[in-house]
Amino acid sequence: MLVTRTAQSPEPKMADKLVRGIVRLGIGGLLVIKASGELFPHQACKQVNGLKDNKGVFVEVPERCRKQFSEVALKFGLKKTEKVALFVNEGFYAVSAGSTWLPGGAVVGLPRWYLYQTKEDVKNSGLKFNGRDISWDSEIGMTTTESYLPSDNMIAFTIGHEISHIQRLDYKLFDTCASPLWLYLTYRFAISVPRILKLRATLDILFKIGICGINYYAYKFVQQKVQHLSEFTADEMSAMCDPQMAEGGVEFLTRRLNLNLVQRRLLGEEGRKFYTEAGDELQSYTHPQLTKRLEKVKAILRSTDYIKHSS
């Protein structure tokens, strides 16, 4: 019996070392992945998401967008504007990374459809919905054309929204540190409690699996709440900056809803799986519902109008 225990005793220690090594690797990997986008925004965001022409050169940001950035940065009181690089995102949404407070600066990517200035630009863009051509003379085609022509107020609101993101270091710190810290605390809790309670092997395994599962879903829940709060905060900061930017926010979100409704109609049964009757995205995780965002921006616009009229 003594020989048997001596031969088996290293096994749990080896297993513990293996698990500990995997956890350390996971924590380090998560920290590197999360931090790299903020510390090296040009390499991690602009190089990956930037729209390029046939020669592989980044598409030039329209002058009207640069003008709006200068005006919005002034309204925000943004310092070190030279540390913020604008670019055109290859996707139809805005992105940002980094901060003027960090050595690598920041980047703000504007949606590619902000390049469109006329209806002809939209029609000649090669735009398709789920691989299907658009009949531009139809009701859907006209709605699509009008929705993809950004106004100066919309551009200003979008830029203000992204400036808010790059300036809020509290949200960035949470996004960078939350997942590795959560993994570490889950690991410590999972190995400490069974030792204190002296659980048997089977219960020990079931307890660890249960804790990992519960903590994973708890993390996803908290992360979603924080991401939604970050989006609402960015909308609010941008809309509160100027009444015209609030109007741009209402216009931008309304057009997004209209475009989603167009896709819902075009895709039929498949479209109803992705979009609600109001135009909200059913499978959106990182962003709150567009209707809720629109409602909040409208409330800000009404309040700014009231203040303007009362004064």
Buried (B, 14 or more C-beta within 10 A) or exposed (E): EEEEEEEEEEEEEEEEEEBEEEBEEBBEEBBEEBBBBBBBBBBBBBBEBBBEEEEEEBBBBBEEBEEBBEBBBEBBEBEEBEBBBBBBBBEEBBBBBBBBBBEBBBBBBBBBBBBBEEBEBBBEEEBEBEEEEBEBEEEBBEBBBEBBBBBBBBBBBBBBBBBBBBBBEEBBEBBBBBBBBBBBEBBEBBBEBBEEEEBEEEEBEEBBEEBBEEBEEEBEEEBBEBBBEBBBBBBBBBBBBBBBBBBBBBBBBBBBBBBBBBBBBBBEEEBEEBBBEEBBBEEEEEBBBBBBBBEBBBEBBEBBEEEEEEE
